[in-house]
Amino acid sequence: MSSKACKACHLLSDELSCPNCGQATSKNWSGMLTVLDPAQSELAQAMNIQKPGTYALKVR
């Protein structure tokens, strides 16, 4: 399981910087959303998610 979430786009990964946007990641996150088809997901659109993946709902 991924342990860090991007502070900008909320993508979950194990990296120190986000592989999606390059921003810093945080171990302090909660909630999880897996997006398979961002174009068909209302939650993905509300969170401005453009790529499939697993995202944190809240990042601190």
C-alpha positions in Angstrom: 0.0 0.0 0.0 1.2 3.5 -0.8 2.2 5.5 2.2 2.5 9.1 0.9 0.1 11.5 -0.8 0.9 14.4 -3.0 0.1 17.8 -1.4 -1.1 19.2 -4.7 -2.8 16.4 -6.7 -3.4 13.9 -3.9 -1.9 10.9 -5.9 -0.8 8.1 -3.6 2.8 6.8 -4.0 5.9 5.8 -2.1 8.0 8.6 -3.6 9.4 11.7 -1.9 8.0 13.8 -4.8 4.9 13.1 -6.8 5.5 11.1 -10.0 2.4 12.8 -11.5 3.2 16.5 -10.8 6.5 16.7 -9.0 5.2 18.3 -5.8 6.1 17.3 -2.3 4.3 14.3 -0.7 3.1 13.9 2.9 2.6 10.8 5.1 -0.3 12.7 6.8 -3.4 11.8 4.7 -6.8 10.2 5.1 -9.4 8.6 2.9 -8.7 6.8 -0.4 -10.3 7.0 -3.8 -9.3 4.7 -6.8 -10.2 6.2 -10.1 -10.4 4.0 -13.2 -12.0 6.4 -15.6 -11.7 10.0 -14.6 -14.0 11.2 -17.5 -16.9 9.1 -16.1 -16.3 9.8 -12.4 -18.1 12.7 -10.7 -15.7 12.5 -7.7 -12.7 12.6 -10.0 -14.1 15.7 -11.8 -14.9 17.4 -8.5 -11.3 16.7 -7.4 -9.9 17.8 -10.8 -8.3 14.3 -11.3 -7.2 13.8 -14.9 -5.4 10.4 -14.7 -6.4 7.0 -13.4 -4.9 6.0 -10.1 -5.3 5.9 -6.3 -5.8 9.3 -4.6 -6.1 10.6 -1.0 -9.3 12.4 -0.1 -7.5 14.7 2.4 -3.8 15.6 2.6 -2.3 17.6 5.4 
